[in-house]
Amino acid sequence: MTKRYVSLPEEAEAGMREFIDEVDRRLSSDEDTCSVVEDVLIDLSGDREAYERWQRGESVSPAERVRLQSYDPCNTTLESEYYAEKDEERFRRSKHLQWLWRQFDSLPIADNVEFALRFRRMLADHLFEECGDDCRFFKGISFTYGHNITIGDNTVVHDDVHLDDRGKLTIGDRVSISDGVHIYSHDHDVVDQTEVRNYHTIVEDDVRLTYDAMVRAGCKVGENAIVGARGIVQHDIPAHHIALGMPAKSVKIKPGWEDVATPIDDAGTNRQEQRHLEYDLPDDLAVFDEFQRDRQRPE
């Protein structure tokens, strides 16, 4: 592969390693995660002086106050916070870590690839259910929760990818996820879109999802398969297949794998319902339609 080894100057390398190790140690300790996130964001943003001035009770503008308050993830909300079926206990910690990930990506320092890859990899160990060795996470990746994601070894996730783990998301070893890919684990009822169904979505080892592809909730992309650019996966893609189009259909088997792969004519099975995940809602939960529609079907 036409890649090069790149290294930072020794002094920069030492400073980067010391900082990441310190944040990792604090997140691994009994220290309040919210406080760790707040500290890290204040310092990375270069806002310590203004923050301490505010803490001393000195005058700050309304805009400054909002900015300074927002370093503390307890003063923020995320879209997934409003989801009825979320696991409150797990979300409490993952929200703070997800806030740190997102806010880090908004800082200029996130363009320092060597530093940013290592920092996100460290955060993934704390945020995801499980993250393997030597994974690389580029800029602009978003999650629903983070804690329902399992990723194997040596997987790379490129810019502006959305990993929806409202259900459950399992990604294998050595997977390549290109820019703009969306992988979903929840779907909405076609009649009552307020009814959410969660699924286990699976991307097996050595898969390549190319630019702007989308994997629908509950689908499985089999080992060593490729989904072409802007392909929309609506059913399982068998191992070693190359799938293209909207919806993505198997058009070819990778050369050399013909004897072990599912025949092209047998591809295209939808097993979404086999991966449906049930969930319970609290009895005292207030149920409402955010769109305030009349959902009665016509007689």
Secondary structure, DSSP 8 states (H G I E B T S, - for coil): ---------HHHHHHHHHHHHHHHHHHHSSS-HHHHHHHHHHHHHT-HHHHHHHHTT----HHHHHHHHTTSGGG---GGGG-TT--HHHHHHHHHHHHHHHHHHTSGGGG-HHHHHHHHHHHHHHHSSEE-TT-EE-TT-EES-STTEEE-TT-EE-TT-EE--SSEEEE-TT-EE-TT-EE--EEE-SS-TT-EEEEEEEE-TT-EE-TT-EE-TT-EE-TT-EE-TT-EE-S-B-TTEEEETTTTEEEEE-TT-TTTS--GGG-----GGGGEE-----TT-----TT--------
